[in-house]
């Protein structure tokens, strides 16, 4: 992580690894007008705030400090997490804008900044306390963020380590724009409330870690369902959705020929290309199956059926285009192009928990799932990149071309299949 990630010190290639999660702007009439350090310390160990309001809780913390007479310009907190994409989260409060912003910081940013130039790592890992005067020339400021803080009027900066539970450590920073900086008494007060701030952060960071892990492994739609308690085996709901089943052609030959590390890198690039298209069109990947994947585009309202159907076809076309561009990917050096087939079908499925008592999977089952898998197999034999079922073709209306009747494995009656025109 870095201190204040939207800063100008980041190269454009790194800024794409910052994701804004939430922005809180507290109305002026709701900001506390008067407070004390003792009251803030008691508030931090008081009734548990709602977990979903982690950013809002930190926003209130900063405004309370200002109301207690601490001349703050900016307050930040930095929290590590467990996520395949992100190193951690940073929450930044600015007095002059009145905003508190929570962002996720990609691993790439942490890798790009050396330890000695990274105040977050030095505080969280090295347990340093950093105090810097800001009214100095550039060459005397050892972190690039300090230059930006000085240019915004900052005069004094302090970063403190905070010990949390479960081997989690945090960093809080305070910046003032008062001439002369912080007084010794103010620094003592800030250090005292910082240690109690860990109690609030522990409450929220554990929820964030759990939410991140479930969303990463189960999906943005399914993960929160599990976190909300929908975990009983056999529990599920009927859901109408467009089903997506895709597969890589020539996978066996390629995997037998290539080193496993290169094959895994190719599969990751392949899945990312499809995942972006699915996510951008409101779909969700349920599982990866070898070199293939199963996804759904849920239909929450009957009036949305045609729109969701078109979205799924558009996502399939986008995925084919993205996979076609992977020839320039570093992992594909000297390799023939990747080709995938995508089958689409619409139907009703059971969406819920299936498995053993101590090992569950949250997925979809039903005849519609079996059918889309059979269509995918036929798509390979027909050398068609996208094949849709008759049911989906009917909803799409025009813009499809019949492939005729085809016998699908395990089904007695041939089914008419179509391709988007």
TIKOL-291793 format. One record per residue (C-alpha): z negated, y negated, x negated; residue in three letters; residue number from 1. Coordinates in Angstrom, 2 decimals, m for minus. Layout:
! residues N
zz, yy, xx, aa, i
Z, Y, X, ALA, NUM
...
! end
This chain:
! residues 421
zz, yy, xx, aa, i
0.00, 0.00, 0.00, UNK, 1
0.24, m3.64, m0.91, UNK, 2
m1.64, m6.74, 0.12, UNK, 3
0.07, m8.55, 3.02, UNK, 4
3.26, m6.45, 3.23, UNK, 5
5.56, m9.02, 4.85, UNK, 6
5.30, m11.01, 1.59, UNK, 7
8.30, m12.32, m0.27, UNK, 8
7.57, m10.19, m3.32, UNK, 9
9.16, m7.16, m1.64, UNK, 10
12.78, m6.34, m2.38, UNK, 11
14.99, m5.99, 0.73, UNK, 12
15.32, m2.23, 0.04, UNK, 13
11.54, m1.88, 0.38, UNK, 14
11.07, m3.99, 3.50, UNK, 15
12.74, m1.28, 5.57, UNK, 16
9.70, 0.89, 4.81, UNK, 17
7.40, m1.43, 6.76, UNK, 18
7.05, m0.81, 10.49, UNK, 19
5.28, m3.28, 12.78, UNK, 20
3.04, m1.41, 15.22, UNK, 21
1.26, m4.16, 17.11, UNK, 22
0.85, m7.92, 17.30, UNK, 23
m2.25, m9.43, 18.90, UNK, 24
m2.42, m13.12, 19.82, UNK, 25
m5.77, m14.05, 21.35, UNK, 26
m5.58, m17.05, 23.71, UNK, 27
m7.45, m20.07, 22.38, UNK, 28
m9.85, m20.07, 25.32, UNK, 29
m10.88, m16.47, 24.52, UNK, 30
m11.70, m17.12, 20.86, UNK, 31
m15.45, m17.40, 20.16, UNK, 32
m16.55, m20.97, 19.57, UNK, 33
m19.88, m20.17, 17.87, UNK, 34
m21.34, m17.08, 16.22, UNK, 35
m23.65, m15.99, 13.41, UNK, 36
m23.37, m13.45, 10.63, UNK, 37
m26.35, m11.56, 12.07, UNK, 38
m24.67, m11.31, 15.48, UNK, 39
m21.46, m10.06, 13.89, UNK, 40
m23.36, m7.41, 11.92, UNK, 41
m25.01, m6.19, 15.14, UNK, 42
m21.70, m6.22, 17.03, UNK, 43
m20.10, m3.99, 14.40, UNK, 44
m22.65, m1.23, 15.01, UNK, 45
m22.86, m1.79, 18.76, UNK, 46
m21.06, m0.03, 21.63, UNK, 47
m17.90, 1.78, 20.57, UNK, 48
m14.81, m0.32, 21.37, UNK, 49
m11.91, 1.45, 23.03, UNK, 50
m10.03, 3.47, 20.44, UNK, 51
m6.67, 2.05, 21.52, UNK, 52
m7.89, m1.45, 20.69, UNK, 53
m8.26, m1.11, 16.92, UNK, 54
m6.08, m4.12, 16.10, UNK, 55
m7.71, m6.19, 18.82, UNK, 56
m11.17, m5.27, 17.47, UNK, 57
m10.22, m6.48, 14.00, UNK, 58
m8.76, m9.65, 15.50, UNK, 59
m12.08, m10.32, 17.23, UNK, 60
m13.93, m9.63, 13.96, UNK, 61
m11.91, m12.31, 12.15, UNK, 62
m12.31, m14.93, 14.88, UNK, 63
m16.06, m14.25, 14.97, UNK, 64
m16.32, m14.90, 11.22, UNK, 65
m14.49, m18.18, 11.67, UNK, 66
m16.85, m19.11, 14.52, UNK, 67
m19.79, m18.34, 12.22, UNK, 68
m18.63, m21.12, 9.90, UNK, 69
m16.76, m19.08, 7.26, UNK, 70
m13.68, m21.20, 6.36, UNK, 71
m11.12, m18.40, 6.53, UNK, 72
m7.36, m18.69, 6.28, UNK, 73
m6.57, m14.98, 6.23, UNK, 74
m8.38, m11.64, 6.59, UNK, 75
m6.84, m8.21, 5.97, UNK, 76
m7.94, m4.61, 6.03, UNK, 77
m6.10, m1.69, 4.45, UNK, 78
m6.55, 1.87, 5.71, UNK, 79
m5.07, 5.04, 4.25, UNK, 80
m3.67, 7.67, 6.59, UNK, 81
m2.04, 11.10, 6.61, UNK, 82
1.60, 10.79, 7.59, UNK, 83
4.84, 12.17, 6.09, UNK, 84
6.44, 8.70, 6.15, UNK, 85
3.56, 6.29, 5.70, UNK, 86
0.91, 5.77, 3.08, UNK, 87
m1.35, 3.78, 5.33, UNK, 88
m1.75, 0.86, 7.68, UNK, 89
m2.51, m2.80, 7.04, UNK, 90
m3.92, m5.26, 9.59, UNK, 91
m3.43, m8.95, 8.78, UNK, 92
m5.07, m11.91, 10.58, UNK, 93
m3.94, m15.48, 9.94, UNK, 94
m5.82, m18.48, 11.28, UNK, 95
m2.84, m20.83, 11.17, UNK, 96
m0.54, m18.59, 13.26, UNK, 97
m3.32, m17.17, 15.44, UNK, 98
m1.76, m13.70, 15.09, UNK, 99
m3.10, m10.34, 13.98, UNK, 100
m0.38, m7.90, 12.96, UNK, 101
m0.72, m4.18, 12.27, UNK, 102
1.99, m2.55, 10.15, UNK, 103
2.59, 0.89, 8.68, UNK, 104
3.39, 0.99, 4.94, UNK, 105
5.84, 3.61, 3.65, UNK, 106
5.11, 5.82, 0.66, UNK, 107
8.11, 4.25, m1.10, UNK, 108
6.30, 0.91, m1.35, UNK, 109
3.24, 2.45, m2.97, UNK, 110
5.46, 4.31, m5.44, UNK, 111
7.37, 1.13, m6.38, UNK, 112
4.38, m1.03, m7.37, UNK, 113
2.50, m0.14, m10.60, UNK, 114
m1.22, 0.47, m10.31, UNK, 115
m2.18, m2.60, m12.33, UNK, 116
m0.10, m4.83, m10.03, UNK, 117
m1.33, m3.24, m6.81, UNK, 118
m4.63, m4.73, m5.61, UNK, 119
m5.00, m2.17, m2.81, UNK, 120
m4.90, 0.80, m5.19, UNK, 121
m7.20, m0.94, m7.65, UNK, 122
m9.76, m1.60, m4.94, UNK, 123
m9.46, 1.60, m2.87, UNK, 124
m8.96, 4.02, m5.77, UNK, 125
m10.53, 2.14, m8.68, UNK, 126
m13.39, 0.69, m6.60, UNK, 127
m12.86, m2.74, m8.16, UNK, 128
m14.00, m5.99, m6.56, UNK, 129
m11.31, m8.61, m7.16, UNK, 130
m12.06, m12.34, m7.08, UNK, 131
m9.26, m14.79, m7.84, UNK, 132
m9.01, m18.56, m7.68, UNK, 133
m5.62, m19.48, m6.23, UNK, 134
m5.22, m23.11, m7.34, UNK, 135
m3.60, m21.99, m10.60, UNK, 136
m0.05, m21.88, m12.02, UNK, 137
2.10, m18.78, m11.41, UNK, 138
1.52, m17.31, m14.86, UNK, 139
m2.25, m17.20, m14.29, UNK, 140
m1.98, m15.26, m10.99, UNK, 141
m1.74, m11.52, m11.73, UNK, 142
m0.64, m10.35, m8.25, UNK, 143
2.49, m11.67, m6.59, UNK, 144
0.70, m11.95, m3.24, UNK, 145
m1.62, m14.54, m4.78, UNK, 146
1.30, m16.90, m5.34, UNK, 147
2.27, m16.66, m1.69, UNK, 148
m1.33, m17.25, m0.61, UNK, 149
m1.56, m20.32, m2.84, UNK, 150
1.70, m21.67, m1.42, UNK, 151
0.27, m21.31, 2.11, UNK, 152
m2.76, m23.39, 1.13, UNK, 153
m5.16, m20.69, m0.10, UNK, 154
m7.72, m21.64, m2.72, UNK, 155
m9.90, m18.54, m3.16, UNK, 156
m9.32, m14.77, m2.71, UNK, 157
m11.72, m11.86, m2.73, UNK, 158
m11.00, m8.15, m2.16, UNK, 159
m13.85, m5.71, m1.53, UNK, 160
m13.95, m1.88, m1.43, UNK, 161
m15.56, m0.31, 1.64, UNK, 162
m16.78, 3.28, 1.70, UNK, 163
m15.93, 5.15, 4.88, UNK, 164
m16.70, 8.61, 6.21, UNK, 165
m14.61, 11.73, 5.53, UNK, 166
m13.72, 10.58, 1.98, UNK, 167
m11.83, 7.59, 3.37, UNK, 168
m12.06, 4.26, 1.57, UNK, 169
m10.92, 0.89, 2.85, UNK, 170
m10.21, m2.52, 1.40, UNK, 171
m10.96, m5.84, 3.09, UNK, 172
m9.74, m9.19, 1.75, UNK, 173
m10.80, m12.71, 2.60, UNK, 174
m8.90, m15.90, 1.76, UNK, 175
m10.05, m19.48, 2.28, UNK, 176
m8.08, m22.71, 2.11, UNK, 177
m11.14, m24.93, 1.60, UNK, 178
m11.13, m27.02, m1.54, UNK, 179
m13.60, m25.43, m3.93, UNK, 180
m13.27, m21.97, m2.39, UNK, 181
m16.08, m19.76, m1.06, UNK, 182
m19.72, m20.49, m1.78, UNK, 183
m21.98, m17.78, m3.21, UNK, 184
m23.84, m17.58, 0.12, UNK, 185
m20.57, m17.07, 2.00, UNK, 186
m19.54, m14.32, m0.39, UNK, 187
m22.87, m12.55, 0.18, UNK, 188
m22.40, m12.78, 3.96, UNK, 189
m18.82, m11.49, 3.76, UNK, 190
m19.89, m8.55, 1.60, UNK, 191
m22.70, m7.68, 4.03, UNK, 192
m20.51, m7.58, 7.13, UNK, 193
m17.73, m5.80, 5.18, UNK, 194
m19.94, m2.74, 4.68, UNK, 195
m20.70, m2.60, 8.39, UNK, 196
m17.00, m3.04, 9.15, UNK, 197
m16.59, 0.56, 7.90, UNK, 198
m18.27, 1.79, 11.09, UNK, 199
m15.60, 0.18, 13.27, UNK, 200
m12.81, 1.29, 10.94, UNK, 201
m14.02, 4.91, 10.90, UNK, 202
m13.81, 5.01, 14.69, UNK, 203
m10.23, 3.86, 14.72, UNK, 204
m8.87, 5.43, 11.54, UNK, 205
m9.70, 8.95, 12.67, UNK, 206
m7.82, 8.36, 15.91, UNK, 207
m4.86, 6.90, 14.00, UNK, 208
m4.75, 9.88, 11.60, UNK, 209
m4.89, 12.36, 14.47, UNK, 210
m2.27, 10.48, 16.48, UNK, 211
0.04, 10.19, 13.44, UNK, 212
m0.20, 13.89, 12.60, UNK, 213
0.37, 15.09, 16.15, UNK, 214
3.30, 12.73, 16.63, UNK, 215
4.86, 13.79, 13.32, UNK, 216
4.55, 17.52, 13.99, UNK, 217
4.91, 17.62, 17.77, UNK, 218
6.90, 14.49, 18.61, UNK, 219
6.18, 11.03, 20.00, UNK, 220
6.09, 12.32, 23.60, UNK, 221
4.34, 15.65, 23.07, UNK, 222
1.76, 14.59, 20.46, UNK, 223
m0.05, 12.13, 22.74, UNK, 224
m0.15, 14.74, 25.51, UNK, 225
m2.01, 17.14, 23.24, UNK, 226
m4.31, 14.35, 22.04, UNK, 227
m5.07, 13.51, 25.68, UNK, 228
m6.37, 17.06, 26.19, UNK, 229
m3.39, 18.99, 27.55, UNK, 230
m4.13, 21.96, 25.31, UNK, 231
m4.99, 24.85, 27.62, UNK, 232
m2.72, 27.86, 27.21, UNK, 233
m0.36, 28.25, 30.13, UNK, 234
m0.83, 24.66, 31.29, UNK, 235
2.46, 22.86, 31.76, UNK, 236
4.65, 20.84, 34.06, UNK, 237
8.12, 21.24, 35.47, UNK, 238
10.47, 18.79, 33.87, UNK, 239
14.12, 17.99, 34.48, UNK, 240
15.89, 17.15, 31.23, UNK, 241
19.11, 17.25, 29.29, UNK, 242
18.69, 19.97, 26.68, UNK, 243
20.20, 19.75, 23.20, UNK, 244
20.72, 22.74, 20.91, UNK, 245
22.47, 22.21, 17.57, UNK, 246
23.24, 24.35, 14.57, UNK, 247
24.78, 24.02, 11.11, UNK, 248
27.99, 25.95, 10.51, UNK, 249
28.15, 28.04, 7.34, UNK, 250
24.42, 27.87, 6.71, UNK, 251
24.03, 31.47, 5.49, UNK, 252
26.79, 31.20, 2.88, UNK, 253
25.52, 27.85, 1.64, UNK, 254
21.87, 28.89, 1.46, UNK, 255
22.75, 32.07, m0.45, UNK, 256
24.67, 30.01, m3.01, UNK, 257
22.45, 26.95, m3.54, UNK, 258
18.98, 26.62, m5.09, UNK, 259
16.29, 26.49, m2.42, UNK, 260
15.20, 22.97, m3.45, UNK, 261
18.72, 21.62, m2.91, UNK, 262
19.10, 23.46, 0.37, UNK, 263
15.84, 22.02, 1.67, UNK, 264
16.97, 18.52, 0.66, UNK, 265
20.28, 19.05, 2.48, UNK, 266
18.50, 20.27, 5.61, UNK, 267
16.16, 17.27, 5.53, UNK, 268
19.13, 14.90, 5.35, UNK, 269
20.87, 16.84, 8.12, UNK, 270
17.85, 16.76, 10.41, UNK, 271
17.20, 13.07, 9.72, UNK, 272
20.78, 12.20, 10.69, UNK, 273
20.39, 13.99, 14.01, UNK, 274
16.82, 12.84, 14.60, UNK, 275
17.78, 9.17, 14.30, UNK, 276
20.53, 9.59, 16.90, UNK, 277
18.25, 11.51, 19.26, UNK, 278
15.37, 9.07, 18.89, UNK, 279
17.61, 6.01, 19.34, UNK, 280
18.80, 7.40, 22.69, UNK, 281
15.34, 8.26, 24.09, UNK, 282
15.36, 11.95, 23.21, UNK, 283
12.68, 13.97, 21.45, UNK, 284
12.98, 16.88, 19.05, UNK, 285
10.81, 19.79, 20.13, UNK, 286
11.32, 22.11, 17.19, UNK, 287
13.41, 22.91, 14.16, UNK, 288
14.72, 26.46, 14.12, UNK, 289
16.08, 27.35, 10.70, UNK, 290
19.16, 25.14, 10.35, UNK, 291
19.15, 24.18, 14.04, UNK, 292
17.05, 22.11, 16.37, UNK, 293
16.06, 21.96, 20.02, UNK, 294
15.64, 18.57, 21.69, UNK, 295
15.21, 17.18, 25.18, UNK, 296
16.13, 13.97, 26.96, UNK, 297
13.57, 13.83, 29.79, UNK, 298
14.62, 12.52, 33.20, UNK, 299
11.60, 10.78, 34.65, UNK, 300
13.32, 9.45, 37.78, UNK, 301
16.20, 11.03, 39.80, UNK, 302
18.04, 7.71, 39.75, UNK, 303
18.26, 7.96, 35.94, UNK, 304
20.07, 11.30, 35.77, UNK, 305
23.52, 9.86, 35.04, UNK, 306
22.16, 7.39, 32.49, UNK, 307
20.21, 10.06, 30.61, UNK, 308
23.24, 12.37, 30.64, UNK, 309
25.42, 9.66, 29.11, UNK, 310
22.72, 8.85, 26.56, UNK, 311
22.62, 12.49, 25.44, UNK, 312
26.41, 12.62, 24.94, UNK, 313
26.33, 9.30, 23.08, UNK, 314
23.54, 10.63, 20.88, UNK, 315
25.58, 13.75, 20.13, UNK, 316
28.56, 11.65, 19.07, UNK, 317
26.32, 9.44, 16.92, UNK, 318
24.78, 12.52, 15.28, UNK, 319
28.22, 13.93, 14.45, UNK, 320
29.18, 10.61, 12.88, UNK, 321
25.96, 10.43, 10.85, UNK, 322
26.32, 14.02, 9.63, UNK, 323
29.92, 13.30, 8.69, UNK, 324
28.73, 10.54, 6.36, UNK, 325
26.36, 12.82, 4.46, UNK, 326
29.14, 13.68, 2.00, UNK, 327
27.94, 10.68, m0.01, UNK, 328
24.32, 11.82, 0.03, UNK, 329
22.95, 12.64, m3.48, UNK, 330
22.04, 16.18, m2.43, UNK, 331
25.64, 16.92, m1.44, UNK, 332
27.24, 16.42, m4.87, UNK, 333
30.22, 18.78, m5.08, UNK, 334
29.42, 20.42, m1.74, UNK, 335
31.89, 20.83, 1.14, UNK, 336
31.12, 18.61, 4.18, UNK, 337
28.44, 19.62, 6.66, UNK, 338
29.62, 20.61, 10.13, UNK, 339
27.37, 21.04, 13.14, UNK, 340
27.87, 22.11, 16.73, UNK, 341
25.90, 20.59, 19.60, UNK, 342
25.44, 22.13, 23.04, UNK, 343
24.21, 20.07, 25.98, UNK, 344
22.98, 21.27, 29.35, UNK, 345
20.87, 19.87, 32.16, UNK, 346
18.22, 21.82, 34.00, UNK, 347
14.59, 22.25, 34.97, UNK, 348
12.22, 23.64, 32.36, UNK, 349
8.52, 24.33, 32.03, UNK, 350
7.07, 21.94, 29.46, UNK, 351
3.67, 22.96, 28.11, UNK, 352
1.48, 25.27, 26.03, UNK, 353
2.67, 28.75, 25.16, UNK, 354
1.36, 31.23, 22.59, UNK, 355
m1.71, 33.12, 21.45, UNK, 356
m5.21, 31.97, 22.25, UNK, 357
m5.70, 30.56, 18.74, UNK, 358
m2.10, 29.56, 17.92, UNK, 359
m0.21, 27.53, 20.51, UNK, 360
3.17, 25.85, 20.68, UNK, 361
3.95, 22.93, 22.98, UNK, 362
7.56, 23.50, 23.99, UNK, 363
9.95, 24.17, 26.87, UNK, 364
10.92, 27.51, 28.37, UNK, 365
13.11, 28.62, 31.25, UNK, 366
16.63, 29.80, 32.01, UNK, 367
18.04, 26.39, 31.11, UNK, 368
16.75, 26.76, 27.53, UNK, 369
18.35, 30.19, 27.22, UNK, 370
21.62, 28.86, 28.62, UNK, 371
21.95, 25.94, 26.18, UNK, 372
21.37, 28.36, 23.31, UNK, 373
24.18, 30.61, 24.57, UNK, 374
26.51, 27.61, 24.91, UNK, 375
25.81, 26.65, 21.31, UNK, 376
26.93, 30.12, 20.15, UNK, 377
30.19, 29.78, 22.10, UNK, 378
30.76, 26.29, 20.66, UNK, 379
30.87, 27.83, 17.18, UNK, 380
33.41, 30.43, 18.18, UNK, 381
35.57, 27.76, 19.86, UNK, 382
35.31, 25.42, 16.86, UNK, 383
34.19, 22.58, 19.13, UNK, 384
31.60, 20.12, 17.81, UNK, 385
30.23, 19.18, 21.27, UNK, 386
30.25, 21.49, 24.30, UNK, 387
28.60, 20.69, 27.62, UNK, 388
27.75, 22.90, 30.57, UNK, 389
29.41, 22.66, 33.97, UNK, 390
26.22, 21.21, 35.45, UNK, 391
26.16, 18.38, 32.94, UNK, 392
29.93, 17.83, 33.23, UNK, 393
29.52, 17.35, 37.00, UNK, 394
26.96, 14.61, 36.42, UNK, 395
29.10, 12.95, 33.76, UNK, 396
32.01, 12.84, 36.21, UNK, 397
35.21, 11.83, 34.44, UNK, 398
35.64, 11.92, 30.70, UNK, 399
35.34, 15.67, 30.20, UNK, 400
37.97, 18.34, 29.54, UNK, 401
37.57, 21.92, 30.68, UNK, 402
37.51, 24.72, 28.12, UNK, 403
37.90, 27.34, 30.84, UNK, 404
35.59, 30.19, 31.76, UNK, 405
33.55, 31.89, 29.04, UNK, 406
31.29, 34.89, 29.04, UNK, 407
27.86, 33.95, 27.73, UNK, 408
25.67, 36.57, 26.13, UNK, 409
23.20, 38.04, 28.60, UNK, 410
24.79, 36.44, 31.67, UNK, 411
26.82, 38.44, 34.16, UNK, 412
28.97, 35.62, 35.52, UNK, 413
31.33, 33.63, 33.23, UNK, 414
30.56, 29.92, 33.00, UNK, 415
33.00, 27.04, 32.79, UNK, 416
32.40, 24.88, 29.73, UNK, 417
33.64, 21.39, 28.88, UNK, 418
34.03, 18.97, 26.00, UNK, 419
33.66, 15.20, 26.22, UNK, 420
37.13, 13.64, 26.19, UNK, 421
! end
